C-alpha cells in the first residue's frame, strides 16, 4: 500500500485525502448551484452577483482545466530536457523558455478578443480604428520576448563556458 500511495503522491502531488477533500468541495458547490438554480446566481438586477459568478467560474476553469493542461505541457517539456546530454545541461534552459511562454500566454489572455477579431464592429464604433494590428503586435511581442530570452540564455552559456575554461587551466 505504501508504494501505491507513493506512486499516487508522485503523480498527483499530494496525499489521496487532498483529492477526496477537493472532490467533496466541488460536489458541495455543484449541489448548491443545483438547489439554488442558475437563475438565483444570475440576477441581472444585481450587478455584483454576475461579476462574482464569472469570477468563480473563471477560477474553476483555471483550476480544473487550464492548470492541469499547462502542468502536463511543462512536465513533457522538462522530460524532453532531461534526455539532453549532461554537457548541454550545464545551464538549465527551462526557465528561459517558461518566461516567454508565460508572457505570451498572459498577453494573449488579456487581448484575445482583439487578437481574434471579436467585437470588431463595436471596437471600430468606439475608437474609429480596426483590430488588425492586435495579432501582428502580439506576434512581435512574443518574438521579442523569445529573442530576449534566447539572448540571455546565450550570454549565460557563454559565461559558463568561459568560467569552466578558466577553472580547467
Secondary structure, DSSP 8 states (H G I E B T S, - for coil): -HHHHHHHHHHHSS-HHHHHHHHHHHHHHHHHHHHH-HHHH--TTSHHHHHHHHHHHHHHHIIIIIHHHHHHHHHHHHHHHHTS-GGGGSS--HHHHHHHHHHHHHHHHHHHHHHHTTTHHHHHHHHS--SHHHHHHHHHHHHHHHHHHHHHHHHHHHHHHHHHHHHH-
